[in-house]
């Protein structure tokens, strides 16, 4: 505070009181109480008391000695009770006092403001007026602070009015409290008006308005005020720096952050814990986690905020293992974690998929009695969901009292991430039935779940829901809708939404390009990518993965090779395992198998499952036994428990009529207990999902379906269809045809044709790649029935119409 502020503000010594209670600083002159009172041991102990426990130990001696009626003891007791939050006890001391000094009113008002409710504080303030006690400036600042902290703008304005009425409108201390009130009540324009009208401003005033702008998300304006305060001759202190550094972090202005760091060193603030903690947080959020760690390691003292900032910084930067190392170091040093620490550790475990350590964090939260802390439980729900234990997440959710929207969102997203689509939708419907309004996060969790169902009717319903909820202008919701329509087969609707968007995020472009790719519209996808390159949104690693996949699905090999080179050369993006897998798929599908194998051998990183999986799939398409065996052996070593790779190798052998090798593969599978993932196809009809497995007869319409399939078989043969049974052996030819004709997608197609009217497209979703024979048969079925059939398999969309497929038989 400035010297002017101190001299102009009323002090306790200026307040008129009865002569019995003079305000001299000398103990013997403070009251006219007999000298023996001051020499009493209880008086000395009370004067030295620092805790409420000590006060309670002395109190019996005061009562026994009949000293509790003396003003010295009453004043000291009242002050001690107020300072320790024992307001009821303070009031019991206050009420019996005769000729109460005004200082006691001020002390008790401060206690009410700090430890009781705002209502109680205001009632006592009114009592002061009734008792003709003239308020001092500090009375108003106490009340303004509590109004700001509780967001009580209306009451705060009333206090502001009383402050003006009592002549404090030009008092720096009082008006700083007013600025703080409006800033905390998110009335930042009003706060600045009050600040601008102040005849003089001290460092605290500047810090208050700077902090107000920063906390209201106006980071640039906050930085501008720091410049302005220096222009007006005020030198920033540690409070200024701690207020402004979060704004620097939010904007990612690491250059300004470094300048502030330099100022910290020049001003001698490097030993302050709060400043160092703010620097750690700033560097971490600006992705300079190494510098943040250096500052953290150099701190002689650390608060819990320091530890939490470091853990959060590592998690944000993608270094979850390092975050857990800091967490474990904290525990080793005997520091007790807070709820924020637990949430940071839970996020780290979630990112690592580390269930064991996640369960340890959960047990620790129980030990810390955080089971009713909604934020902590929400983080644990997310952690268990990412660790593939959505059942444990459900247990927490069901037991959680006071569920918030974040709780519902975490649970819905957890179901969606674990493929529990129906559960995600059911929880969304239940949340809505409880009149809980969904937000952007809710919708971007539930829309992808609907996309997995690939049902256009439900896609339209959720789109309408977004419009009714006024969320259709949100960039992330719209991006999710674009992706959903693309995955539901409505690629043209997806493009219409894309074109209507006023603003597009990189994920928006990625969703649309990927949509074109999965629909076999590689040329349209590349045209869109070229348009993206001309704009301000820069492609990322996911963009290039979508582009490469689009090239692969469309057979655009040279273009794919060019884009693969460009991603590192022109954009500095290092290819990841998925990019290498896409390149092997691109070359392999095109039949350039030797080139694909050489590409794998020259990879700068160890090839993963997806790379060899793409190679094996290409060998199956092009019937290459030698390279197929090499790829399969690599896959068996990397993932020995997956039966699908054994089946693919067996099919390659079968196509080459190597039946002895087929038998060996099947024997190996039998010994290891490996099984092929059963093919399953789903079709939605009148709000009901119907699932079909190959050769099953458990559907209520099975007899009609099989009879209709036989009829269809005769019609498509007459139209030119020739069954491909090359991968089946040890049975008669008619049995081979029968086995092929009862694949899950054909059962689903037959059901759809039987139960929908002419002109209605049939939408089928299959969990595996469509086999060659079914692909050919479906083309003929679309021809003889005149119906459009849309099949989404595990890799792409096939639009069958008038005897042709959108993939051009390239898949």
N, C-alpha and C positions, 0 to 999 in steps of 0.2 A: 504494500500500500504506500501511496505517496504521503509526504509530510502534511500536505494540504488536507488530505482525507482524514488523517488522524486528528488534526487540530479543529476541523470543522464538524466532526462527528461528536454527538453527546457521549460522554463517558459516564461510567457508574458513579464516579466521585462527584459529578455535577448534579445528581438527582437529589432534590430536597427530601429529607427524611426527619423523623423525630430526633431531637437532640440526644436521646438515649443511644442512638445508633450512628455515631459519627463515622465518616469513611476514611479516616486516617489509616495509613499503611502500617502504623506501629501497633503491635498486638495489645499493649497496655492502654492505648488510646482508642481502640476500636469500639469499646462499649464502656459503660460505667459499672459493669459487673464487678463485684469484689475480686481482689487479687487472688484469693485462695482458689477461685474457680479455674484460673489459668494454670495454677500449679497442681491441680488435681491430676492424678495419673490418667484418668479416663479422658480428660481434655487433651493431654499431650498425645495419647494413643490415637484419638479421633483425628487430631490434626495431621498425624502421620499416616493415616489409613489410605490404602490404595485399592482395596478390593471390597466388594459388598460382604464377603465372608468375614473380613476383619471388622466391618461395621457391626454385623450381627453379634460378634463375639464381645464387643465393647458395650453394646446397647444395654444389657442387664446391669452393668456397673453404673451407667448414667442414670437409669431409672431408680436403682437402689439408693444412689447418692442424692436423689431429688434434683438432679441437674438439668432434666429434660425441659424445664420451664425457662431456662436461661437462653437468651437470644443467640449466644455464641453456638451452643449445641444445636439449636433449632436450624440456624442458617447452615452450619456445616453438614448436619444430617440431610437436610433438604437437598443440598448440592450433591452430596454423595449418592443419594437415592436416585436423583435425576440423571446423573452421569452414568449410572449403571442400569438405567431403564426400569427402575422400580417405581413407576409413577403412582401407583395406588398408595404405596408407603409414603412417598413424598407428599401426596395430598393429605394423608392423615397427620403428617407433621405440620403442614401448612395451615390447615383449617383452625386449630385452636389458638394460633398465635394472635395476641392482641397487638394493635398498632403495627400491622405488618409493614415492613419496609418495602419500597417499590422494587428493590433488587430481588426480593423473593418472588414477586410476580414474574419478573423477567426470567428468572431461573426456571420456575415451574412451566412457563409458556414454552421455553426452549425444550424442556423435557417432553411436554405433550407433543410438540411439533416433531421431535426426533423419534419418540418411541410409542406414541399413541396414535389414534386415528386423526385424520384431518378434522373431522367433525368435533372431536373432543378439544382439539387445539383452538378451533374457531370459537367454541363455546367459552373457553377460558379467556380468549381475547375479548369477547363481549363482556365477560365478568370484570375484566380490568377497567373497561370503560364505565361500567356501572359503579365500580369502586373508586372512580375518579383518579385512576392511575394513568398518567400520561405515557403513551408508548414512545419507545426510542427506536432508532433506525434498525437495530438488530432484531427487534420483534417482527418487523415486516419481512426482513430477509429470511428468517426462519420459516415463516409461513409461505413465502413465495417459493422457497426451495421445495417444501413438501408438496405444494400444488404442482410444481413442475415435474417432480419425480412421479407423481400419481396421475399426471396428465389432466388435472382438474383446471381446465382453462377458465371456465365461468367463475369459479371461486377465486382463481388467481387474478382475474380482472377486478373483482371486488376488492381484493387486498391492494391492488395497484391504485384503485380509486382512493382508498383510505390513506395510502402512502402520500398521494398528492395532497389530500385534504390536510394532512398533518405537516405539510411543508417540506417534504423530503424529495421533491421531484428533481432537484438539482444536485442531490447527494450521489456521488460516484458509487459508493458502496450499495446504496438502495437501488439505483438504476441498473447496476450490473445484475442485481437479483431479478429485476424486471426483464432484462434481456434474456437471462437464463430461463425464466419462466416461459416466455414465448417460443424460444428455440426448442425447448423440450416438449412443448405442446404442438410442435410442427408448424408453428406460425412464424416461419423464418423471415418473411417480409416485414412483419410487425416488429420482430426482434431487431432487425436492422434499422428500422425507423427510430426505435427507442435509442439504439446505440448512436445513430447519426445525430440525434438531438442533444446528446450529453455535452454539456459545456466543457467538461474535461474528461479524459479517458486515461485510466492507468493500465498497467500490464494485465491485471486480472480482467478488466473489461475487454481488452483485445482478445485474450485467451478464450473468454466466454463466447464471443461472437464467432471466432474462428472455429472453435469446437462445435458450435451450433450449426454452422454451414456444413462442416465435415459430417456430423451425425445425421444431417438431413439429406445426405447424398449429393451435396453441391461441392464436390471436391475442387473443381477449378476455381470457383469463387473463394473457397477457403484459402487456396494457395495465393490468390490475388490479394487477399487481406493480409497475409504474412508480408508480402512485398510492401503493401501500403503502410503497415504499422512501422516498418523500418524507415520508410520515407518520412514518417512523422516523429522519428527519433526514439521509438521504442525498440529495445533489443529483445529478440525472442529468448525465452527461458526454457527450462526443461519441460514445463507444462505445455508451452506452445508446440514444441517438437513432438511430444507424445500425442497431441491433438491432431497435428497435420500429417504425421507419417502414415496413418491408416488411409488417408486420402491419396497419398502418393502411391501406396500399394494398390489401391483399388483401380487406379488409372494405369498402373504398370510403368510409371515414370521413374525408372531406375536411375537415370542420370540425375534427376532432381534429388532422388533418395541419396545418392552418393554425395551430392553437394551438402545435403543436410548432415550426413555422416561426418563430412569434413568439418562442418561448423561445430558439431558435437565435440570433436577432438580439440579444436581451437579454443572452444569455450570452457573446456575442462569438465564436460558432462559425461565423459566415458565411464566414470565409476558409478553412475546412477543406474539402479536396477531397472526402473521403469523406462528409461531412455534406451538402454540396451535391448530390453524386451521388445520395444516398438521397432527397433532396427532389425532384430531377428525376424519379426513378423513381416516387415516390409520386404526384406531381401527374399524371404521364403515365397511370398505371394508374387514377387517379380521373377520367380524361377531362378534366383541366384542362391540356391539352398546351401551351396558350399560356403559362401561368405557368411550367411546366417549361422551356420554351424561353428565357424571360427569365432564369431562374436559370442555365441552361447558358451563355447568351451572356455573362453577367456573371462567369463563372468565370475567374480569372486563370491557373489551372492546371487541366488536365483529364487524367484517367487514361483508360485504355482502357474502364474500366467506365462512365465518364461518357459517352463517345461511344456505347457500346453501349446504354446506358439511353435516350439520346435517339432513336437509330434505332428501338429496340424500341417506345418510347413512340409514335412517329409511326405505326408499322405497326399497333399495337394500336388506335389511335384512327381508323384508316382513312385516314390521310394518307400513302399509300405514296410519292407523288412527293416530299413533303418529307423522308421517310426517305432516299430516294436522294440528295437534295440534301445532307443531312448526311454521308452516306457519301462522296460526291464531295468535299466540303469536307475530310473527314478525309484522303483520298488527296492532295489538293492541298497540305495542310500537312505532307506527308511522314510521316504516322503509319502504321505498319504494322498492318494489320488482324489481328484474331485470328479463331479459328474462330467465336466468337460473333458477331463483326461480319459475317462472310460469311453466316452463317445469317440474320441480320436483313436483309441486302441481298437475299438470295435470296427471302425472304418478300415483300419489297416488290416485287420484279420479278414474282413470282407474282401478287400482287394487281393489278398493273398490266397483266399479260399481255404484258409487254415482253420479248420473246425476245432481242433484240439485247443489251440490258443484262444480261439473265440469263446469256447466253453469256460476256459479259465477266467477270461475277462468277465463273463456272465456271473460266475461264482463270486468274483471279487465285488461286483456291483451289489450282489445280495448281501455280502459281508458289510458293505458300506451303507446298507439300508436304502438302496436306490430303486427298489422294486416298484415304487409308486411314482418315480420320476419319469414322466411321459417321454421326455426327450431322450433319456438314456434307453428306455425300452424300445422306442422307435428305432434307434441305432442298432439295437440287438436284433430286432425283427429283420432289418435290412441285412445284417451280418449273416444270420442263419439262412436267409433266402439265397444269398450269394454263395454260401457254402453248401447249397443243394439240400438243406434240411428245412424245407418250408413247413414241415410238420411241427418242428420246434418253434418256428416263428408264429405259427397259429396258436400254439399253447400260450405264448407270451401275450399275443393280441387278445385272446379270449379273457385272460385274467386281468388285463390292464384297465384300471378305473380311469374315467375321464378321457376316453379316446378322443384325439383331435383329428382334424382333416389329414395331418401328416401321418398319423397312425394308419388310417384307411389307405392313404396313397402308398405307404410302404408295403402294406399287405397285398394290395392289388398288383403292384409292381413285382413283388416276390412271386406271386402265382404266375404272372406272365413270363417272368424270367425262367421259371422251372417248367414251362410247357403246360401248366394247369389252367388252360384257357377258360374252361367253364367255371372254375372256382373264381378266377379273376372277374369274370362277368357277373357272377352271382353276388360277390362282395360289392361290386359297383352298384348293382340294382338295390342291394340292401342299404348301402350308404345313402343312395338317393331317396329311398323310402323313409329314411330317418330325417328327411329335410336338411341334410348336410350338403351344402352347395359345392359341387366339384370345382376345382381350379385347373389351371393349365397343366400342372403336374399330374393331376388325376387323369386328364384326357390323354396326355402323351404316354400314360401307362396302360390305359384300357384300349386305346385305338390299335396299338400293335397286337394286342391279344385278339381283337376282332380280325385283324389282318391275317393272323394265322389260321382262322377258320375259313377264310377265303369265301365268305358268303356276301354277295353283293347287296342283298336286301338289308342285312344287318349293318353293312357299311353305310348305306343311305340313312338308316335310322340314327346312327351315331353322328353322322354329319349334320342331320337336322337338329339333334340335341345340342351340338356345338353352336349352331346358329341361334337357337332359342336361349342358350346360356351366354350369348354375346362373347363367345370365345373364338369366333370364326375369323377375327382379324389378328389373332396371335400367331406370330411367325412359326412357333414350335408346334402349335396345334395344327396349323395348315400344312406344315411339313409332314406331320404324322398322317394326315388325311391323304396327302399325295401318295405317300408310301403305301397306305392301306388300299387305296383304289387300284394301284399298280399290282399289289399282291392278290387282289380279288379278281384280277383279269380285266378290269376296266381301265385300260391304259389311256384311252382317249379322255375319259373323265379326269384322270390324274393330271393330264396335260392341261386341261381346261382350268383346273384349280391352280396349277403352277403358273399359268399365264396371267391369272387374275391377281396374283400376289404383288403388292406394292414393294415389298422388301423380301429378299431371299437370303437365307443363311447358307453356308457351304453344305450343310446337311440336306437342304432343300434340293440343291443341284444334284447332290449325290443320289438322293432318293429317285429323282426323275431319270437320271442316266442309268442307274441300276435297273429301274423298271423297264426301260427300253431294252436293255440287255437281256433280262430274263424272258422277255416276250419275243426275242429273236430279231428285234428291230435295231440291229447294231448301227446301221447307217444313221438313223434318227438320233441315237445316243451320241454318236461322234459329232454330229452337227450341233447338238446341244452343248457338248463339251467345248467345241470351238467358239460358240457364242459366250460361254462362261469365261474363256480365256481373254476375251475382249473387254470384260467388265472389271469391277473393282474386287469382286470376291475371288480369292486365290484358291486353286485346287489343293487338296491335302492328300494324304496317303490313301484315304478311303475313296476319294475321287478317282485316283488312278487305278485302284483295284476294280472299281465299277467299270471304268473304261476298258481295262484289259479283259474283264469278263464279257463285256459286250462284244468285243472283237472276237473272243473265243466262240461265243454262241452263234455269231454270224459268219465265222470262217474268214475273218479279215486278218490274216496272219501278218502281212507286211506292216499294216497299220499298227497292230499290236506291238510288234518289235520296235517300231519307231517310237511309240509312246513310252515303252519300257525304258528306252535310252533317254528320252526327254525328261522323265520324272526326276532323275538325279542330275542330269546335265543342266537343265533349265530351271529347275525348282529346288534343287538341293535336298530332295526327299530320298532317303536311303530305302531301297526295297526291303520289305519284310518277308517272312515265310509265306504269307498269303499271296504276295505278288509273284514270288517264284512258282508257287503252285499254279497260279493263273497262267503263267507263261508255259509251263509244262502241258497244261490242259489245252492251251491255244495250239501249240505245235502238235501235240498228240492227236487231237481231234482231226487236224488237217492231214493226218497220216505221216507226218514227218517225225517218225518215232526215233530214228537214230539221232536226229538233231536234238530231240527232246532229251534223250538219254545223255548225250554229250553236255547239254545245258545243265543237267543235274550234277554231273561229275565236276563241272567247273564252278559250281556255286561257292561263294565265299563263306557261307555258313553251312552247318550240317543240315542236310535235307530232313524235313519233318514228315509226319504221316500224310499231310495233305498233298505234298509233292509226289511221294511214291503212290499215293492213292489215285492221283490224276493220271500217272503213268500207267498203272494197272488198268484203269478204266479205258484208256486209249488202246491198250493192247487187246482188250476184250473186243472193242469195236472193230479193230483192224486185224484181229486174229493172229497176233504175233506171239508165238509161244515162248521164244527165247527171252525176249525182253520182259514178257509177262512174268516168267519165272523169277527173273532177277528182282523185279519190283516187288513181287509177292514175298520173296524171302526177306527183303528189307522190312516189309510191313509186319511179317510174322515176328521179327526181332523187336520191332518198336512197340507193337501192340498184339501180343500173343493171344489175348482173350477175345479178339474180335473175329467172329465167324464169317462175316460178310466177305472178307478178303479171300478166305479159303473157297467160298462159293464162286467168287469171280474167277479164281484160278481154275477151279473145276470146270466152269463153263468154257474157258479158253481151251482146255484139254478136250472137252466134249465136242466143240466146234471142229477141232482138228482130228476127231475120231480117235483120240488117245484114251480109250476107255480104261486101260490099266492104270493110267495116272489119275483118272477121275476116281477110281476105286481107292487108290492110296490116300488121296485128299480126304475122301469121305471117312475112311478108317481113322485117319488122324483126328478129324473133327469128333468122331465118336469117342475116341480114347480121351480126348481133352474135355469132352462135354460141351463142345461148341455147337451153336445152332445158328441157322440163318434167321435174320430178322424177318418175321412173316410180313408179306405184303398186305397192306390195308388201304382201302379206298373209301372215301366218305363223300356222301352227297346229302345236301340239306333240302328238305321238302316241307313246306308249311310249318316252319318253326321247329322242326324236328330233324336231328342229325341221324342219318342211317349209315352204319359202318359195315363194310363187307371184307371178309378175308377169303383168300383163294380156296375154292373148292368147298366152302362151308354151306350148310343148308339150314341154318338156324333162324333165318329171317322169316317172318310170317308170310311173305310172298314168294318164298323160295321156289315152289312148284311152278308158279307163273313165270318167274324169272328164267328158270332153266328151260322151260318150254319155249319161251320167246327167244332165248339165245340160240336154240337149235334152229328156229325159224330164220333168225338173222343170219346164222352160219350158212344156210342154204342160199339165201339171197346174195350174200357177198361173194360166195364162191361162183355163183352164176355171173356176177359182175366182174370176175377176174381174180379174186383173192386166192392166193396159194399159201397154205399154212407153212410156217418155218418151224420145224421140230428138231433142228440140228443139235440142240443142247440137251435133248432127252434121249435116253437109251434104256434098254432092258425091258421095254414094253412094246406092245403092238402099235402099228401106225395109228389106228383109230383111237387108241387110248392116249397116244401122244397129242393128237388133235384135241381130244376132250380135256386133257390137262391144261393145255394152252387156253382153250375157250372158257375156262372157269377161273381165270385170273381175276383178282379182286376188282380191277378197273372195269372189266367187261360186265361183271355182276352189277356194279354201280351204274354203268351206262344203261344196261337193260332196265334196271329199276327206274331210272330217271325217264327213259323213253316211255315206259308203261304208265307213269303217273303224272305226266305233264302233257299239255296240249301242243299241237303242231305249231311251230314257230318259236317255241320257248327254248332258249339255249340251255344245255345241260352242263352244270359246273361240277367237276370231279376233282378231288384232292387225294393224291397218293403219297405215301411215306417213302417210297423207293423210286428209282428210275424206271420209266416205262420201258418194257422189253420191246425188242424189234418186232416180234410177231403181233403183239397187241397194238403197236403203233400203226402197222400196216392195216390190221383189221379195223381199227377205229376210223381210218381214212375211208375205207369202203363203207362202213356203217353210216358215216356222215353223208356219203353219196346216195345210198339206197333209201335212207330215211328222209333226206332233205333237211336234216337238223344240224345246228351248230353245236359242237361238243368241245368244251374247254377243259383241258386236263392240266392241273398243276402238279408236277412231280417234284422230287427233292431238289431238282436242279433248275427247272425252267417251266415256262408255259408252252402248251401246245394248243393252238386254235385249229380244230378240224372243221372244214367246211367244203362241201361239194367235192369230196374226194381228195383234198389236199390238206397239208399241214403248214402252219405258219413257219415252222422251223426249216422247211425246205428239205426235210429228211437229213438235216445236219444237226445232230444232237448227241 
